[in-house]
């Protein structure tokens, strides 16, 4: 029995069954391809239709990928003879780290001749591939940099939310607007966008929306325009930074772009986009919403100071959060991964703040983290079996186009796609497909700045496209759920009436921004 167990642990389930299934050369790869394609499509159909919870869907899909598609266990006895062969058998999660690792191993003392440099780099790459090939399945296929970055930020946000800081900001914004609905909306939108640049979008709306219901009740106006405007703002503001929106974090981690790169390339445009959005909101709603003097007086009587329930923890956690943001700004200079910065901040917060550690850890959004883990494995399985390469080949009709036209086309494809598929789910797929596509297009090969430009355009499209429909971003569904609990029904059509114009406006300006800043200038 123990021998049978060991055998199954060392072999992929398909490899055990393949003698029964394969009768000709290539049957194994064909089976892997179609198994991966079916699992991949079925998982995303389940996510889009919400027949079962999205986390459960990706965990089932990832289990099937590990059982039938991805190599699991170690295969030291049949190691390929060359680096290219070994890289060909390795999943993309491994091969993506090769160049970076090779460079790190040769930064101290590079050999003198190009031939020796090439030999040393290949040796470092081979060592890296062999090292990752010996890791357990989840370590090989899951991008734990993203997982631990999210977990660390969740811990700090949980501690800060306990202090009442975010409610204080919301009430202060309302009073600063002197209770006038249009001005109140603008300030809440700006507060939401700013918070979303550094916090998870779902967390931001969970903190701001309940206060918005209180404010709208005092003003006796419908809360729906307020909360929908805040939802759009959370997706817009989150686009500005590496940690602001999960698609950015995925792109940054998978491609190797740091916090400052996102800030320099995306934040200036987001500021302009946000002020244009606010100008539209003010012009539109200043004519449609009015309040009486008595209602404004009640709002001005609200005391924001009562929102602060733990000033000592607020001071400590606030300092740590500021230091963590500073760490994100400089992590690329020192070669520190974002996950190290986030987890260091979380550890420091848990240490110096008088909080119940078990309670803070329980509040981590474990469903979100496991969703990402399963998603990584599903995408890796599809990539390993050749599904992503096949999908990327459908984009080859653009290969002879001007680079700007290719980038704009990819932007609009991504922006429209997330109207149907959640932008987090789609990002891991899109990044893998576009990476495979750029490897086959001569104009992108070896041109790192042009490759980065593609990612800035795609990041804008994926984040801003989340405003298209209810399904575009997780924050959208959360807000609709909160509204339903408060007795306000927001249908798919009603959300689209707000979201479609905002998203089209954002994508058009994004296209103009990419064209002017990176090509015209």
N, C-alpha and C positions, 0 to 999 in steps of 0.2 A: 504493500500500500504506500509506503514512504517513497519507494522508487517511482511509482506512478505520479505521486504528488510533485516530486522534484521535476519529473519530466514535463508536467504541465506548467510548472512555474518558469521553466527555462524556455518554453516554446510559445510562440504566438498561437492562439487557438486555431487560426486559419491554417498555420503551417502544420498543425496536427491533422486537420481535416483535408488538406490540399491533395494528398495522394488519391483520395476518393473523389475529389471534385475536378481535378485537373487531368486532362488526357492529352494535352499538347503543350508545347512551349508557349509561354505568355499567358496561360490560363490563370496563374496566380495573380499577376499584375492586373489582368482584366477583372478578376473577382474583386481585388482591392479597390479598383477604380469605381466599379458599380456599387459596391457595398458602401464606400465612403460617400458617393453621390446620393444614394438613397437615404443614408443616415443624416447627411447634411441638410438635404431639402426637407425631409420629414421633421427634423428638429425646428427649423425656422418656420415651417408651416404651423407647428404647435405653438411657437412663440407668438406668431402674428395673430392667430385665431384665438389665443388665450383659452384653449380647451383645457389645458392644465397649467399650473404655475410655471412661469418661465424658468425658474431655477430647477424645478423638477425635470423640465423638458431637456435642459442642457446637461444635467447630470446623467439622465438616461442615455442621451446621445453620446456623451463622452465615454460612458461605460462600454457602449457598443463599439465605439471607435477603438478603444483599447483591446477589446476582445477580438475584433475581426479585421482591423486595418493596421494600426500602429504596431511596430515591433516592441515587445515588452520583454524584460529580462536581459541577460547578457549573452553575447555570442562571440566570446573571445576566440573560440576555436576556429572560426571562419572569418577572421579579420581580412579585409581587402588589402591588397599589396600596395596600392598607390593612394595618395591623398585624394585625388579626384574620385576614385572609386568609393573611398570612405565617406567623402562629402556627399556623394550621390545617394548613399544609403542613410545619411543622417537627416533628421527633420530640420526644417528651416529654423526652428528655435535655437538649434545648436550652431548651424553654419552662420547665422547672423552675427555671432559673437566672435568669429574667427579673426577678422581683421583687427578689431579692437584689442584682442588678447595678444595677437602677434606683435602689435605695436608696443604694448605695455612691456612685453618681454625683451624688447630690443631698444628701449629708451635710454638705458644706462650706457651700454657700450656696443654700438653697432659695428659689425665687421667693416673692413675697409673697401672691399671690392663689391660691385653689384652682384656678382655671382654668389659671394658669401652671404650677402644680405638676403638674396632670394632663398638660399638654402636655409638660413636661420629662420626666416619668416615661415617657410613651409614646415619646418620642424616644429615651430611653435603652434602652427595651425593644427598639425597632426596630433600633437600632444593634447590640444584643447578638445578636438573631436573625440579622441580616445577617452579623455576624462569624462566628458558628458555622456558618452555611450555607456559608461559604467554606472551612471546614476540611476536611481529608481525612476519609474515611469512618470510620476507627477513632477519630479524635479526637472526632467528633460523637457516636458511639454508645456508646463505652466509657467507663465511669466510672473514670477513672484515679486519682481520689482513693482509691478502695478498693484498686486495684492497687498503688499505691506505698506505701500504709499497710501492707499485708500484706508487701510486699517489704522495707521497712525493718525491720519487726519480725522477719522471718525472719533477716536478717543479724545482728542483735543476739543473737537466741536461738542462732544457730549459733556465735557467738563465745563466749557464756557456757557453752554445753553442752561446749565444748572444755576448759573449766577444771575440770569435774567438780562444779560447784556443785549441780546437781539430785540427783546421786547422794548427795552429802553430806547434803542435806536429808532424803532418804528414809531413809538409815541412821540419822541422828540421831533421826528420828521413832520408828523401831523401838526404839532403845535407850532413848529417853525413856519408852516404854511398857513397859520392862523385859521385853520378849520375850513378853508375854501377847497371844495372837492377837487377841482382840476389841479390846483397847486399841490394838494395832498397826494394825489395820484402820482404826480411827477416825482415828488420827493421819495415816496415809497418805491417807485420804479428805480430811481437812482440808488437808493439804499440796497434794494434787492440785487441790482446788477453788481454793485461794489462787493457785497458779501459773496456773491456767486463766483467772483473772480478768485476767491481764496477758499471757499467752502464748497462742499458737494451741493449740486443744485437741489436735490430732493430735501436735504437738510435745511437749506435756505428757505424754501417755500413752506416747509413745515413750521418754521419759526415765524415767518412774516405773515402768512395768510390768516392764522387765528386772530392776530392783532388787527388785521384789516377788517375782519368781520365785526369786531367791536367798534372800530372807527366808523364804518359805513352804517352801523345801526344807530350810532349817536347822530350821524348826519341825516339819517332816514333816506338814504339813497341805495340803489342796488349795488351789492358787493361784486357782482359778476364782472363789470368792466375793470374794476380794481384788480381782482385776482388774476384775470386773464392778462392784463397788462404786466403784472408782476411775473407771471409765468414766462411770457415772452422775454422779459428783461433778464430772468435768471439764465435763460439759454444764450442770450446775447452777451451778458457780462461774463459768463463762464468761458466764452470763446477766447478771452483775452490772455489767459495764462495756461501753463502746463497742467496745473492742478484744478483749474476751474470747471472743466467738463470732462467726463470720462473719455470721450473720443480723443481729446488732446493728449491725455495721459497715455492712452494706448499707442497713439502715433509717436509720441515722444520716446516711449520706451522701446517700441519695436524698431524705430528708425534711428534713434540715437540723437534726439534733439533736446536741448536743455531748457530750463526755465527762462533764462534770459533771451534765448532765441525766439521763443514764443512771445515774450513781452515786447521785444523790439519789432518783430514782424507783424504781429496781430493786434496788440493793444492800441496803437495809434488809430488804426482804422475803426476798431470797436468803439472808441471814445466818440469819434465823428458819427458813426452809425447810431449810437445811443442817443446823442443829442438831437439828431434828426428825428428819431423815433419819439423822443419826448416833446419836441416841437409840434409834431403831428397830434399827439395825444392832447396837448394843451389847447391847440386851436380847435380841435373837435369837441372836447368835453367841457370846455369853459362855457359853451353855448347850450349844453344839454343838461348840466347838473348845477343846481343852486340849493343853498341852504338858508334858513332863517337866522336871524341874529341870536335867538335863543339857543338854537342847535349849535351854533359856533361857540357860544359861551360855555355849553356843557363840555365841548371838546377841549377848550382851553383850561378847564378845571381839572382835567386828567393830570395826575402827578406821575411823571416818568420815574422819579426817584424810588417810588414804591416797587418798581419792577426789579430793582437790584436786591436780590435776596442774600447774596454772599459776597460782600465787597472784598474781603481778604482773598478768597479764591479767585475772584475776578482779576485782581491786581497781579497775582502770581501767574495765573494761566494766560492772562493777556500779554505779559512780558515774554513768556515762553512762546506764544503764538507769533509774536513779532520777531523773535529770534529765529523761529522756524522759517518764516517767510524770508528773512534775510539769508538763511541757509539755502533756500531755494534759488535766491538770486545769484549766489556765488558757487553753487554746487558744481557747475560745469567747469569753473576755473580750477578747482581742486580735484576734479575727477571723482566726486562722490555721487553715488546713485541717489535719486530722489527718495527712495524707500529708506535709506539710512538717515536722511534728514528728518523725514516724517516720524519714523520710529524713535529716533533720539528725542524729538520734541515730546512725543507721547510718553516715553519713559520718564522724562524729566517732570512732565505735568503730573503723572501718577505719583511721583516721589515727593514732590514739594507741596502739592495741594492736599488738603485734608478731605479726601473723598473716599467713598467706598469703592475700592478697586474692583472687586467682583461685580458690583453693580454697573460700573462704567464699562467693563468688558462685556457684560451681558447686553448692553445697549448697542454694541457694534452691529452694523447691518450685515449679519452673517449670510443672509440670503443673497445679498449683492456680491459678497466676496466669492461664495460658492458658484454663483452665476458666472463670474469671470473665469474661475478655474475650469468649469465645464466648457465654456466658450473657447478658451485657448486650446483645449484638447480637440474639440470638434474641428476647429480651423486647421490645426496641425495635421489631423488625420486627413482632411480633404486635400491639404497641400502635399502631404507625403504620397498620397495615392494618385496625384496628378490632376485632381479636379480643378484646383486653382489655376494651374497652367492652362488647362483647357478653356476655362472661363476667360483668362487673360488673352487667349488667342482670338477671342471674338472682338477684342479692341484693336486688332492689328490693322483694321481698315483706316485708322487714323495715323499710322506709322509715318506716312510721307507728308503729313501736314506740318504747318509751322508750329513750333513748340507752344506758343501762346494759345493757338487754337486747340491743341491737344489738352492743355491744362484746363482751359475753360470748358471743354467738352466733359472732362472727368469731373469737374466741379458740379456741373448741372446734372450729370448722371447720378452722382452721390447725393446731391441735394434732393432730387426727385425720389430717389430710392428710399430715403428715410421717411418719406411720407407714408410708406407702407410698413417698413421694417424699423424697429426701434434703432436709433442711431448708435447706441452702444453695441448692440448685436451686429449691426452692419459694418461697423468700423474695422473690427478685426478681420472680417472677410475682405473689405475693400482694400485695406493696406496690403494684405498678402497678394491679392490679384494685381494691384498696381505695381508692386515691387517686381512681380514676375513679368509684367508687361514692359516696364522700363528696361529690364535686362535685355530685351530683344529689340529695342528701338535704338538705332545708332545715335540719334541726337542726344539721348539721355545717358548713354554709356560713358562713364568716366567724368561726366559733367556734374559734379556734386552740387554747385549752386543751383543748377537747373532742376536737379532732383529735389532739392530742398524747396524750391519754388513750387513744385508740384504738391508737396506736402502742405505748404501754407494754404494753397487754394483748396485742397481737399479738406483740411481742418476747418476752414471757414464754412464750406458747404455742409459738412457733416454736423457741425454744432448748430449753425443757423438754420439748417434744414429741419432740425428737431421741432421747430415751431409750426411746421406745415399742418400736422394733424394731431389728434389725440395720441396716436401711437408713436409719434416722432421721438419723444423723449420721456424718460421715467417721471420727471417732474410734472409733466402734463397730466398723467394719469393720477398722480397723487393729489394734485389740486382739484381735479374733477371729483375725486373721492371725498375730499374735505368739503367741497361745495354741496355734495349730496347729503352729507351728514348734517349740514346746516339748513337743508331744505331747498337748496338751489340746484336745479337740474341743468347740466351743461351737456348737450348732445354732441355727437360727432359733427353734425352740420353747423351747430352754433359755434363750436370751437374753430372749425374751418373758416367761418366768416371772418373771424379775427386773425387766425393764423396764416391763411393763404396770402392775403395782401402784404402782411408783415414779412413773410418769408421771401416772396417774390422781390419785394423792395430790397431786402437784405442781400439776396443773391445777385441782383442786378448791380448794386453798389459794390459788392465784393468783386465781381468781374471787372468793373471799372477800376477798382483799386489795384488789382493785380496788373491790369493792362498799363495803367499810368505809372505806378511806382516802379515796376520791375522791367517794363519794356519801353514805354515812351520816354521815361527819364533816364 
